[in-house]
Amino acid sequence: MTDVTSSKSARRPHHWRHDLIELAALFTAVVVADTIAKTIAKGPDGPYLLVFSAIALAATAGFHTWWARRHSHASHAPPAGDTGGHSTVTVPAKTEGEHGEAGSVVPVETALWRMRTTVADTPGSLAALCTVLARLGVDILTLQTHPLADGTVDEFLLRAPADLSAHALTRETAAAGGRDTWTERADAHDLVDTPTRVLGLATRTALDAAELPLALRQLLGRCTLHSVPAVSLTGRPTGEHAPVEGVLEETVMRLRDPNGGTLIVERPYLPFTPTEFARARALVELDARLGHRVPRSQDVLTLPEGNEITVRRADQRDLSAARAMHDRCSARTLGLRYHGPVGDADRYLDHLLSPRFGRTLAVQTTSGRLVALGHLLWDGDETEVALMVEDDWQRRGIGSELLGRLVAMAEEAGCASVYAVTQSSNTGMVAAMRALNLPLDYQIEEGTLVITARLASAPRPAARPQHQEQPQELPHEGVRRAER
């Protein structure tokens, strides 16, 4: 390491006393010289007076020099602990392998980590942990503190050298006094500060009731969320009822669902803190205060034969129209959709149309008749897609159009994959899934086919321009779309 010392130019400060002394010395010298000159010219003791004047001038000059030095030292002497305007900057010395050409520095590869650890609530505990992280070359980007009764949970976003392993980070953290340490790789999305992220989640929840489960999942990290209704599909009480203030049980929190029932959030690998519980409860309370809300945007599609249909979001207000569509569907269509007794199909509709369990897209004709439904369902930490198209409207590209829109919604929600459960004989659903051009996994058991599409490797679809007025071609059997 090389020490580089830089200082400000040492100018001698001017003071009025210093100027007055110099002026008095000059005036005295002039008076003495004038007196001596006149005396030498007029009197016989000129040589003696000349010697006396030389002694006086020397004494004056000596006094002036002593005063100037004393004043200068007193003005510039730094107080204890001060460097007198000088700063010392330590920079890495050039070593072979760290620098390439002159003036160029080889960048160090880094990785982002999220780390959570519990430290004692005593002065200096956090400082000791930060000192260890600095010694490892770790940069602390953000820090949140979660007070507990017996300590403090510190949550970090770290930029660390790429060769630093999670095991080494945990070991060094434990040596600095951290316990119950948890680490996870982070990405660029975690660089958003917590207040901004929470406000964004609150905004999304305020615009769409179906966003609450997603907002809770993104707020709390990797967790499983179940919405348990107060009454089962068969009309029996489920026994799930949470108090208004909710319940926190380490890795499980129970929150009262504004629509009835209970929201159960589980995170077995990491206990919830009271701070996280308060944030989740605030989001649920916001949802309850805003009441029923679903975006009312809709798109108009033109089918190959020229008929126009409308695709829009649906909810429980469409329950009567959905039941009427069920009455017009054949037993085969209902069986392919619900994989059970056809008579029980209507029981699922109220559940499927609830924004608490996911999002539903409806297709209706120009006369207002509902002819197709597409569901994106939050199933714990997984996501299911399901379709049903009325018999007379099948094989026209409606199912493929709905599936493409549902998958785009899943990508926007940050889902890693979606799955569809159908029968192996349902060639239409299989073809629609294959048309997504996504990696697919197939699992068949006793005639039931589960197709999983992985979304993480697929690029997100570009947002449609808001100013578009002309219809545009779609890849689904020539269906054309114009936004309205």
VOSEPA-179131 format. One record per residue (C-alpha): residue in one letter; x, z, y. Coordinates in nm, 2 decimals. Layout:
N
+------+--------+--------+--------+
! rest !     xx !     zz !     yy !
+------+--------+--------+--------+
!    A !      X !      Z !      Y !
...
+------+--------+--------+--------+
// end
This chain:
484
+------+--------+--------+--------+
! rest !     xx !     zz !     yy !
+------+--------+--------+--------+
!    M !   0.00 !   0.00 !   0.00 !
!    T !   0.13 !  -0.08 !   0.35 !
!    D !   0.04 !   0.13 !   0.67 !
!    V !  -0.04 !  -0.08 !   0.97 !
!    T !  -0.04 !   0.12 !   1.30 !
!    S !  -0.22 !  -0.02 !   1.60 !
!    S !  -0.24 !   0.16 !   1.94 !
!    K !  -0.38 !   0.09 !   2.29 !
!    S !  -0.13 !   0.01 !   2.56 !
!    A !   0.01 !   0.34 !   2.70 !
!    R !  -0.08 !   0.32 !   3.06 !
!    R !   0.01 !   0.62 !   3.28 !
!    P !  -0.30 !   0.75 !   3.43 !
!    H !  -0.30 !   0.78 !   3.81 !
!    H !  -0.40 !   1.12 !   3.96 !
!    W !  -0.43 !   1.21 !   4.34 !
!    R !  -0.18 !   1.50 !   4.30 !
!    H !   0.08 !   1.27 !   4.15 !
!    D !   0.05 !   1.02 !   4.44 !
!    L !   0.06 !   1.30 !   4.70 !
!    I !   0.39 !   1.44 !   4.56 !
!    E !   0.55 !   1.10 !   4.57 !
!    L !   0.43 !   1.04 !   4.93 !
!    A !   0.56 !   1.38 !   5.04 !
!    A !   0.90 !   1.31 !   4.88 !
!    L !   0.93 !   0.97 !   5.05 !
!    F !   0.83 !   1.11 !   5.39 !
!    T !   1.08 !   1.40 !   5.36 !
!    A !   1.36 !   1.16 !   5.27 !
!    V !   1.28 !   0.94 !   5.56 !
!    V !   1.27 !   1.23 !   5.81 !
!    V !   1.60 !   1.38 !   5.67 !
!    A !   1.77 !   1.04 !   5.69 !
!    D !   1.66 !   0.98 !   6.05 !
!    T !   1.77 !   1.33 !   6.16 !
!    I !   2.11 !   1.29 !   6.00 !
!    A !   2.16 !   0.95 !   6.15 !
!    K !   2.08 !   1.08 !   6.50 !
!    T !   2.30 !   1.40 !   6.45 !
!    I !   2.60 !   1.20 !   6.32 !
!    A !   2.57 !   0.97 !   6.61 !
!    K !   2.55 !   1.24 !   6.88 !
!    G !   2.74 !   1.55 !   6.74 !
!    P !   3.09 !   1.64 !   6.61 !
!    D !   2.96 !   1.79 !   6.27 !
!    G !   2.86 !   1.46 !   6.13 !
!    P !   3.05 !   1.48 !   5.79 !
!    Y !   2.90 !   1.82 !   5.70 !
!    L !   2.55 !   1.71 !   5.78 !
!    L !   2.61 !   1.40 !   5.57 !
!    V !   2.70 !   1.61 !   5.27 !
!    F !   2.40 !   1.83 !   5.32 !
!    S !   2.17 !   1.54 !   5.34 !
!    A !   2.31 !   1.40 !   5.01 !
!    I !   2.24 !   1.73 !   4.84 !
!    A !   1.89 !   1.74 !   4.98 !
!    L !   1.81 !   1.39 !   4.86 !
!    A !   1.95 !   1.47 !   4.51 !
!    A !   1.74 !   1.78 !   4.49 !
!    T !   1.43 !   1.59 !   4.60 !
!    A !   1.49 !   1.32 !   4.35 !
!    G !   1.55 !   1.57 !   4.07 !
!    F !   1.23 !   1.76 !   4.16 !
!    H !   1.04 !   1.43 !   4.16 !
!    T !   1.17 !   1.33 !   3.82 !
!    W !   1.09 !   1.68 !   3.67 !
!    W !   0.74 !   1.67 !   3.81 !
!    A !   0.67 !   1.32 !   3.68 !
!    R !   0.78 !   1.39 !   3.33 !
!    R !   0.59 !   1.72 !   3.31 !
!    H !   0.27 !   1.56 !   3.44 !
!    S !   0.31 !   1.26 !   3.20 !
!    H !   0.35 !   1.48 !   2.89 !
!    A !   0.06 !   1.70 !   2.98 !
!    S !  -0.17 !   1.40 !   3.04 !
!    H !  -0.08 !   1.22 !   2.71 !
!    A !  -0.03 !   1.51 !   2.47 !
!    P !  -0.32 !   1.48 !   2.21 !
!    P !  -0.52 !   1.78 !   2.11 !
!    A !  -0.49 !   1.92 !   1.76 !
!    G !  -0.62 !   1.67 !   1.50 !
!    D !  -0.62 !   1.38 !   1.75 !
!    T !  -0.41 !   1.07 !   1.72 !
!    G !  -0.40 !   1.01 !   2.10 !
!    G !  -0.59 !   0.67 !   2.07 !
!    H !  -0.38 !   0.55 !   1.77 !
!    S !  -0.56 !   0.45 !   1.45 !
!    T !  -0.40 !   0.40 !   1.11 !
!    V !  -0.56 !   0.14 !   0.88 !
!    T !  -0.45 !   0.12 !   0.52 !
!    V !  -0.47 !  -0.23 !   0.38 !
!    P !  -0.38 !  -0.34 !   0.03 !
!    A !  -0.03 !  -0.49 !   0.01 !
!    K !   0.01 !  -0.83 !  -0.12 !
!    T !   0.07 !  -0.82 !  -0.49 !
!    E !   0.11 !  -1.10 !  -0.73 !
!    G !  -0.22 !  -1.19 !  -0.90 !
!    E !  -0.45 !  -1.05 !  -0.62 !
!    H !  -0.37 !  -1.33 !  -0.37 !
!    G !  -0.35 !  -1.69 !  -0.42 !
!    E !  -0.23 !  -1.90 !  -0.13 !
!    A !  -0.13 !  -1.73 !   0.19 !
!    G !  -0.43 !  -1.56 !   0.36 !
!    S !  -0.67 !  -1.62 !   0.06 !
!    V !  -0.81 !  -1.33 !  -0.15 !
!    V !  -0.94 !  -1.37 !  -0.50 !
!    P !  -1.30 !  -1.24 !  -0.51 !
!    V !  -1.37 !  -0.96 !  -0.76 !
!    E !  -1.66 !  -1.02 !  -0.99 !
!    T !  -1.93 !  -0.76 !  -0.96 !
!    A !  -2.26 !  -0.66 !  -1.12 !
!    L !  -2.57 !  -0.48 !  -1.00 !
!    W !  -2.68 !  -0.16 !  -1.17 !
!    R !  -2.98 !   0.08 !  -1.13 !
!    M !  -2.88 !   0.43 !  -1.21 !
!    R !  -3.08 !   0.75 !  -1.21 !
!    T !  -2.92 !   1.09 !  -1.27 !
!    T !  -3.01 !   1.46 !  -1.21 !
!    V !  -2.77 !   1.68 !  -1.01 !
!    A !  -2.78 !   2.04 !  -0.91 !
!    D !  -2.95 !   2.11 !  -0.58 !
!    T !  -2.64 !   2.27 !  -0.43 !
!    P !  -2.42 !   2.16 !  -0.13 !
!    G !  -2.15 !   1.92 !  -0.24 !
!    S !  -2.31 !   1.80 !  -0.57 !
!    L !  -2.40 !   1.46 !  -0.43 !
!    A !  -2.06 !   1.43 !  -0.26 !
!    A !  -1.88 !   1.49 !  -0.58 !
!    L !  -2.08 !   1.22 !  -0.75 !
!    C !  -2.02 !   0.97 !  -0.47 !
!    T !  -1.64 !   1.05 !  -0.48 !
!    V !  -1.63 !   0.96 !  -0.85 !
!    L !  -1.82 !   0.63 !  -0.79 !
!    A !  -1.58 !   0.54 !  -0.51 !
!    R !  -1.29 !   0.60 !  -0.74 !
!    L !  -1.44 !   0.36 !  -0.99 !
!    G !  -1.47 !   0.09 !  -0.72 !
!    V !  -1.85 !   0.12 !  -0.71 !
!    D !  -2.04 !   0.05 !  -0.39 !
!    I !  -2.37 !   0.24 !  -0.33 !
!    L !  -2.62 !   0.00 !  -0.19 !
!    T !  -2.93 !   0.22 !  -0.18 !
!    L !  -3.01 !   0.58 !  -0.26 !
!    Q !  -3.34 !   0.76 !  -0.32 !
!    T !  -3.38 !   1.13 !  -0.39 !
!    H !  -3.66 !   1.29 !  -0.59 !
!    P !  -3.66 !   1.67 !  -0.55 !
!    L !  -3.74 !   1.88 !  -0.86 !
!    A !  -3.78 !   2.25 !  -0.91 !
!    D !  -3.44 !   2.28 !  -1.09 !
!    G !  -3.24 !   2.00 !  -0.92 !
!    T !  -3.26 !   1.66 !  -0.76 !
!    V !  -3.30 !   1.32 !  -0.92 !
!    D !  -3.09 !   1.07 !  -0.74 !
!    E !  -3.17 !   0.70 !  -0.79 !
!    F !  -2.90 !   0.45 !  -0.70 !
!    L !  -2.87 !   0.08 !  -0.67 !
!    L !  -2.50 !   0.01 !  -0.73 !
!    R !  -2.26 !  -0.29 !  -0.70 !
!    A !  -1.99 !  -0.22 !  -0.96 !
!    P !  -1.70 !  -0.42 !  -1.10 !
!    A !  -1.82 !  -0.65 !  -1.38 !
!    D !  -1.59 !  -0.49 !  -1.63 !
!    L !  -1.73 !  -0.14 !  -1.58 !
!    S !  -1.96 !  -0.06 !  -1.88 !
!    A !  -2.28 !   0.14 !  -1.88 !
!    H !  -2.11 !   0.39 !  -2.11 !
!    A !  -1.82 !   0.44 !  -1.88 !
!    L !  -2.05 !   0.48 !  -1.58 !
!    T !  -2.26 !   0.74 !  -1.76 !
!    R !  -1.95 !   0.93 !  -1.88 !
!    E !  -1.79 !   0.95 !  -1.53 !
!    T !  -2.13 !   1.05 !  -1.38 !
!    A !  -2.16 !   1.33 !  -1.64 !
!    A !  -1.80 !   1.45 !  -1.55 !
!    A !  -1.91 !   1.47 !  -1.18 !
!    G !  -2.21 !   1.70 !  -1.27 !
!    G !  -2.48 !   1.44 !  -1.34 !
!    R !  -2.72 !   1.49 !  -1.64 !
!    D !  -3.00 !   1.29 !  -1.80 !
!    T !  -2.83 !   0.98 !  -1.67 !
!    W !  -3.01 !   0.65 !  -1.72 !
!    T !  -2.87 !   0.30 !  -1.63 !
!    E !  -3.01 !  -0.05 !  -1.63 !
!    R !  -2.89 !  -0.38 !  -1.51 !
!    A !  -3.05 !  -0.49 !  -1.18 !
!    D !  -3.10 !  -0.82 !  -1.01 !
!    A !  -3.13 !  -0.96 !  -0.65 !
!    H !  -3.50 !  -0.85 !  -0.64 !
!    D !  -3.39 !  -0.48 !  -0.64 !
!    L !  -3.20 !  -0.53 !  -0.32 !
!    V !  -3.53 !  -0.49 !  -0.13 !
!    D !  -3.55 !  -0.14 !   0.01 !
!    T !  -3.81 !   0.09 !  -0.13 !
!    P !  -4.04 !   0.12 !   0.18 !
!    T !  -4.05 !  -0.26 !   0.21 !
!    R !  -4.13 !  -0.30 !  -0.16 !
!    V !  -4.40 !  -0.03 !  -0.16 !
!    L !  -4.57 !  -0.19 !   0.15 !
!    G !  -4.56 !  -0.53 !  -0.02 !
!    L !  -4.73 !  -0.38 !  -0.33 !
!    A !  -4.99 !  -0.21 !  -0.12 !
!    T !  -5.07 !  -0.54 !   0.06 !
!    R !  -5.11 !  -0.72 !  -0.27 !
!    T !  -5.34 !  -0.45 !  -0.40 !
!    A !  -5.54 !  -0.46 !  -0.08 !
!    L !  -5.60 !  -0.83 !  -0.12 !
!    D !  -5.69 !  -0.84 !  -0.49 !
!    A !  -5.83 !  -0.56 !  -0.71 !
!    A !  -5.66 !  -0.72 !  -1.01 !
!    E !  -5.32 !  -0.64 !  -0.86 !
!    L !  -5.34 !  -0.27 !  -0.91 !
!    P !  -5.21 !  -0.26 !  -1.27 !
!    L !  -4.93 !  -0.50 !  -1.18 !
!    A !  -4.84 !  -0.30 !  -0.86 !
!    L !  -4.81 !   0.02 !  -1.07 !
!    R !  -4.59 !  -0.15 !  -1.32 !
!    Q !  -4.36 !  -0.29 !  -1.06 !
!    L !  -4.35 !   0.04 !  -0.87 !
!    L !  -4.26 !   0.25 !  -1.17 !
!    G !  -4.03 !   0.00 !  -1.35 !
!    R !  -4.06 !  -0.07 !  -1.72 !
!    C !  -4.37 !   0.11 !  -1.83 !
!    T !  -4.68 !   0.06 !  -2.04 !
!    L !  -5.02 !   0.08 !  -1.86 !
!    H !  -5.36 !   0.11 !  -2.04 !
!    S !  -5.69 !   0.11 !  -1.87 !
!    V !  -5.93 !   0.31 !  -2.08 !
!    P !  -6.30 !   0.28 !  -1.98 !
!    A !  -6.52 !   0.59 !  -1.99 !
!    V !  -6.76 !   0.41 !  -2.23 !
!    S !  -6.65 !   0.19 !  -2.52 !
!    L !  -6.78 !  -0.15 !  -2.59 !
!    T !  -7.03 !   0.00 !  -2.83 !
!    G !  -7.17 !   0.23 !  -2.56 !
!    R !  -7.01 !   0.55 !  -2.68 !
!    P !  -6.81 !   0.78 !  -2.45 !
!    T !  -6.43 !   0.75 !  -2.50 !
!    G !  -6.36 !   1.10 !  -2.39 !
!    E !  -6.10 !   0.98 !  -2.14 !
!    H !  -6.16 !   1.14 !  -1.80 !
!    A !  -5.89 !   1.23 !  -1.56 !
!    P !  -5.93 !   1.47 !  -1.26 !
!    V !  -5.94 !   1.33 !  -0.91 !
!    E !  -5.58 !   1.44 !  -0.84 !
!    G !  -5.45 !   1.30 !  -1.17 !
!    V !  -5.23 !   1.46 !  -1.43 !
!    L !  -4.85 !   1.43 !  -1.47 !
!    E !  -4.70 !   1.52 !  -1.81 !
!    E !  -4.33 !   1.42 !  -1.79 !
!    T !  -4.34 !   1.07 !  -1.94 !
!    V !  -4.72 !   1.02 !  -1.91 !
!    M !  -4.94 !   1.01 !  -1.60 !
!    R !  -5.31 !   0.99 !  -1.60 !
!    L !  -5.50 !   0.86 !  -1.29 !
!    R !  -5.87 !   0.83 !  -1.23 !
!    D !  -5.97 !   0.47 !  -1.24 !
!    P !  -6.19 !   0.39 !  -0.93 !
!    N !  -6.40 !   0.17 !  -1.16 !
!    G !  -6.46 !   0.45 !  -1.41 !
!    G !  -6.23 !   0.57 !  -1.69 !
!    T !  -5.86 !   0.65 !  -1.68 !
!    L !  -5.54 !   0.46 !  -1.60 !
!    I !  -5.27 !   0.58 !  -1.84 !
!    V !  -4.91 !   0.50 !  -1.75 !
!    E !  -4.64 !   0.57 !  -2.01 !
!    R !  -4.26 !   0.55 !  -1.98 !
!    P !  -4.11 !   0.72 !  -2.28 !
!    Y !  -3.75 !   0.65 !  -2.19 !
!    L !  -3.76 !   0.82 !  -1.85 !
!    P !  -3.97 !   1.11 !  -1.72 !
!    F !  -4.18 !   1.05 !  -1.40 !
!    T !  -4.09 !   1.25 !  -1.10 !
!    P !  -4.34 !   1.41 !  -0.86 !
!    T !  -4.24 !   1.15 !  -0.60 !
!    E !  -4.33 !   0.86 !  -0.83 !
!    F !  -4.65 !   1.03 !  -0.93 !
!    A !  -4.75 !   1.07 !  -0.56 !
!    R !  -4.68 !   0.70 !  -0.49 !
!    A !  -4.88 !   0.59 !  -0.79 !
!    R !  -5.17 !   0.81 !  -0.69 !
!    A !  -5.16 !   0.67 !  -0.33 !
!    L !  -5.19 !   0.32 !  -0.46 !
!    V !  -5.49 !   0.41 !  -0.68 !
!    E !  -5.65 !   0.59 !  -0.39 !
!    L !  -5.60 !   0.28 !  -0.17 !
!    D !  -5.77 !   0.07 !  -0.44 !
!    A !  -6.07 !   0.31 !  -0.45 !
!    R !  -6.12 !   0.32 !  -0.07 !
!    L !  -6.11 !  -0.06 !  -0.04 !
!    G !  -6.38 !  -0.11 !  -0.31 !
!    H !  -6.46 !  -0.44 !  -0.48 !
!    R !  -6.25 !  -0.74 !  -0.37 !
!    V !  -6.15 !  -1.07 !  -0.54 !
!    P !  -6.00 !  -1.37 !  -0.36 !
!    R !  -6.27 !  -1.63 !  -0.30 !
!    S !  -6.04 !  -1.94 !  -0.28 !
!    Q !  -6.15 !  -2.23 !  -0.50 !
!    D !  -6.02 !  -2.58 !  -0.60 !
!    V !  -6.23 !  -2.89 !  -0.66 !
!    L !  -6.13 !  -3.10 !  -0.96 !
!    T !  -6.24 !  -3.46 !  -1.04 !
!    L !  -6.27 !  -3.54 !  -1.41 !
!    P !  -6.17 !  -3.88 !  -1.55 !
!    E !  -6.54 !  -3.98 !  -1.57 !
!    G !  -6.59 !  -3.90 !  -1.20 !
!    N !  -6.77 !  -3.56 !  -1.23 !
!    E !  -6.65 !  -3.29 !  -0.99 !
!    I !  -6.60 !  -2.93 !  -1.10 !
!    T !  -6.48 !  -2.62 !  -0.91 !
!    V !  -6.22 !  -2.37 !  -1.04 !
!    R !  -6.24 !  -2.02 !  -0.88 !
!    R !  -6.17 !  -1.66 !  -0.95 !
!    A !  -6.45 !  -1.47 !  -1.14 !
!    D !  -6.54 !  -1.11 !  -1.17 !
!    Q !  -6.83 !  -0.89 !  -1.30 !
!    R !  -7.07 !  -1.05 !  -1.05 !
!    D !  -7.06 !  -1.36 !  -1.28 !
!    L !  -7.17 !  -1.16 !  -1.58 !
!    S !  -7.52 !  -1.32 !  -1.60 !
!    A !  -7.38 !  -1.68 !  -1.56 !
!    A !  -7.12 !  -1.60 !  -1.83 !
!    R !  -7.39 !  -1.48 !  -2.07 !
!    A !  -7.59 !  -1.79 !  -2.01 !
!    M !  -7.29 !  -2.00 !  -2.10 !
!    H !  -7.26 !  -1.80 !  -2.43 !
!    D !  -7.62 !  -1.89 !  -2.51 !
!    R !  -7.54 !  -2.26 !  -2.48 !
!    C !  -7.22 !  -2.24 !  -2.69 !
!    S !  -7.21 !  -2.31 !  -3.06 !
!    A !  -7.13 !  -2.05 !  -3.31 !
!    R !  -6.80 !  -2.23 !  -3.39 !
!    T !  -6.69 !  -2.22 !  -3.03 !
!    L !  -6.77 !  -1.85 !  -3.00 !
!    G !  -6.60 !  -1.78 !  -3.33 !
!    L !  -6.28 !  -1.95 !  -3.22 !
!    R !  -6.28 !  -1.75 !  -2.90 !
!    Y !  -6.36 !  -1.40 !  -3.02 !
!    H !  -6.24 !  -1.40 !  -3.38 !
!    G !  -6.53 !  -1.18 !  -3.50 !
!    P !  -6.91 !  -1.16 !  -3.53 !
!    V !  -7.07 !  -1.40 !  -3.29 !
!    G !  -7.34 !  -1.14 !  -3.20 !
!    D !  -7.08 !  -0.91 !  -3.05 !
!    A !  -6.95 !  -1.17 !  -2.80 !
!    D !  -7.16 !  -1.05 !  -2.51 !
!    R !  -7.02 !  -0.70 !  -2.54 !
!    Y !  -6.67 !  -0.82 !  -2.43 !
!    L !  -6.78 !  -1.00 !  -2.12 !
!    D !  -6.81 !  -0.70 !  -1.89 !
!    H !  -6.47 !  -0.59 !  -2.00 !
!    L !  -6.31 !  -0.94 !  -1.97 !
!    L !  -6.46 !  -0.99 !  -1.62 !
!    S !  -6.33 !  -0.66 !  -1.48 !
!    P !  -6.03 !  -0.71 !  -1.25 !
!    R !  -5.88 !  -0.39 !  -1.39 !
!    F !  -5.80 !  -0.56 !  -1.72 !
!    G !  -5.67 !  -0.89 !  -1.58 !
!    R !  -5.77 !  -1.20 !  -1.39 !
!    T !  -6.04 !  -1.45 !  -1.48 !
!    L !  -6.08 !  -1.81 !  -1.38 !
!    A !  -6.43 !  -1.98 !  -1.39 !
!    V !  -6.52 !  -2.35 !  -1.40 !
!    Q !  -6.85 !  -2.44 !  -1.26 !
!    T !  -7.03 !  -2.77 !  -1.20 !
!    T !  -7.17 !  -2.90 !  -0.87 !
!    S !  -7.51 !  -2.74 !  -0.97 !
!    G !  -7.34 !  -2.40 !  -1.00 !
!    R !  -7.35 !  -2.38 !  -1.38 !
!    L !  -7.06 !  -2.20 !  -1.54 !
!    V !  -6.90 !  -2.41 !  -1.82 !
!    A !  -6.56 !  -2.25 !  -1.89 !
!    L !  -6.38 !  -1.92 !  -1.86 !
!    G !  -6.00 !  -1.85 !  -1.87 !
!    H !  -5.86 !  -1.50 !  -1.89 !
!    L !  -5.52 !  -1.35 !  -1.82 !
!    L !  -5.53 !  -1.00 !  -1.97 !
!    W !  -5.29 !  -0.71 !  -1.91 !
!    D !  -5.23 !  -0.58 !  -2.26 !
!    G !  -5.00 !  -0.28 !  -2.21 !
!    D !  -4.67 !  -0.43 !  -2.12 !
!    E !  -4.77 !  -0.77 !  -2.26 !
!    T !  -4.99 !  -1.05 !  -2.13 !
!    E !  -5.26 !  -1.24 !  -2.32 !
!    V !  -5.42 !  -1.57 !  -2.23 !
!    A !  -5.77 !  -1.67 !  -2.36 !
!    L !  -5.99 !  -1.97 !  -2.31 !
!    M !  -6.35 !  -2.08 !  -2.38 !
!    V !  -6.50 !  -2.41 !  -2.28 !
!    E !  -6.86 !  -2.50 !  -2.34 !
!    D !  -6.91 !  -2.75 !  -2.62 !
!    D !  -7.04 !  -3.04 !  -2.39 !
!    W !  -6.74 !  -3.00 !  -2.16 !
!    Q !  -6.46 !  -2.99 !  -2.42 !
!    R !  -6.19 !  -3.26 !  -2.46 !
!    R !  -6.19 !  -3.34 !  -2.08 !
!    G !  -5.87 !  -3.15 !  -1.98 !
!    I !  -6.05 !  -2.84 !  -1.85 !
!    G !  -5.88 !  -2.61 !  -2.10 !
!    S !  -5.53 !  -2.74 !  -2.02 !
!    E !  -5.60 !  -2.71 !  -1.65 !
!    L !  -5.71 !  -2.35 !  -1.69 !
!    L !  -5.42 !  -2.26 !  -1.92 !
!    G !  -5.17 !  -2.41 !  -1.67 !
!    R !  -5.31 !  -2.20 !  -1.39 !
!    L !  -5.32 !  -1.88 !  -1.59 !
!    V !  -4.95 !  -1.92 !  -1.69 !
!    A !  -4.86 !  -1.98 !  -1.32 !
!    M !  -5.03 !  -1.66 !  -1.24 !
!    A !  -4.84 !  -1.48 !  -1.51 !
!    E !  -4.51 !  -1.61 !  -1.37 !
!    E !  -4.60 !  -1.50 !  -1.02 !
!    A !  -4.68 !  -1.16 !  -1.16 !
!    G !  -4.33 !  -1.14 !  -1.31 !
!    C !  -4.45 !  -1.15 !  -1.68 !
!    A !  -4.17 !  -1.25 !  -1.92 !
!    S !  -4.41 !  -1.41 !  -2.17 !
!    V !  -4.78 !  -1.48 !  -2.25 !
!    Y !  -4.94 !  -1.50 !  -2.59 !
!    A !  -5.26 !  -1.65 !  -2.72 !
!    V !  -5.45 !  -1.54 !  -3.04 !
!    T !  -5.65 !  -1.81 !  -3.21 !
!    Q !  -5.72 !  -1.96 !  -3.55 !
!    S !  -5.48 !  -2.20 !  -3.71 !
!    S !  -5.76 !  -2.46 !  -3.72 !
!    N !  -5.80 !  -2.45 !  -3.34 !
!    T !  -5.59 !  -2.76 !  -3.27 !
!    G !  -5.71 !  -2.78 !  -2.91 !
!    M !  -5.55 !  -2.45 !  -2.82 !
!    V !  -5.23 !  -2.53 !  -3.00 !
!    A !  -5.20 !  -2.86 !  -2.82 !
!    A !  -5.27 !  -2.70 !  -2.48 !
!    M !  -4.99 !  -2.44 !  -2.55 !
!    R !  -4.75 !  -2.71 !  -2.65 !
!    A !  -4.83 !  -2.91 !  -2.34 !
!    L !  -4.68 !  -2.62 !  -2.13 !
!    N !  -4.33 !  -2.74 !  -2.22 !
!    L !  -4.22 !  -2.38 !  -2.27 !
!    P !  -4.03 !  -2.22 !  -2.56 !
!    L !  -4.30 !  -2.11 !  -2.82 !
!    D !  -4.30 !  -1.87 !  -3.10 !
!    Y !  -4.56 !  -1.89 !  -3.38 !
!    Q !  -4.68 !  -1.62 !  -3.61 !
!    I !  -4.95 !  -1.68 !  -3.87 !
!    E !  -5.12 !  -1.40 !  -4.07 !
!    E !  -5.44 !  -1.45 !  -4.28 !
!    G !  -5.54 !  -1.76 !  -4.08 !
!    T !  -5.49 !  -1.60 !  -3.74 !
!    L !  -5.23 !  -1.77 !  -3.52 !
!    V !  -5.04 !  -1.60 !  -3.24 !
!    I !  -4.85 !  -1.83 !  -3.01 !
!    T !  -4.61 !  -1.67 !  -2.76 !
!    A !  -4.47 !  -1.87 !  -2.47 !
!    R !  -4.16 !  -1.73 !  -2.30 !
!    L !  -4.17 !  -1.76 !  -1.93 !
!    A !  -3.83 !  -1.61 !  -1.82 !
!    S !  -3.64 !  -1.93 !  -1.87 !
!    A !  -3.90 !  -2.15 !  -1.70 !
!    P !  -3.87 !  -2.23 !  -1.33 !
!    R !  -4.16 !  -2.11 !  -1.11 !
!    P !  -4.39 !  -2.38 !  -1.00 !
!    A !  -4.36 !  -2.48 !  -0.64 !
!    A !  -4.63 !  -2.36 !  -0.41 !
!    R !  -4.89 !  -2.62 !  -0.32 !
!    P !  -4.89 !  -2.72 !   0.04 !
!    Q !  -5.17 !  -2.58 !   0.24 !
!    H !  -5.22 !  -2.88 !   0.46 !
!    Q !  -5.28 !  -3.13 !   0.17 !
!    E !  -5.60 !  -3.32 !   0.21 !
!    Q !  -5.57 !  -3.60 !  -0.04 !
!    P !  -5.64 !  -3.55 !  -0.42 !
!    Q !  -5.33 !  -3.56 !  -0.63 !
!    E !  -5.27 !  -3.65 !  -0.99 !
!    L !  -5.24 !  -3.38 !  -1.26 !
!    P !  -5.08 !  -3.41 !  -1.60 !
!    H !  -5.39 !  -3.29 !  -1.78 !
!    E !  -5.57 !  -3.60 !  -1.89 !
!    G !  -5.60 !  -3.76 !  -1.55 !
!    V !  -5.78 !  -3.47 !  -1.38 !
!    R !  -5.74 !  -3.50 !  -1.00 !
!    R !  -5.75 !  -3.20 !  -0.77 !
!    A !  -5.83 !  -3.15 !  -0.40 !
!    E !  -5.81 !  -2.81 !  -0.24 !
!    R !  -6.10 !  -2.68 !  -0.05 !
+------+--------+--------+--------+
// end
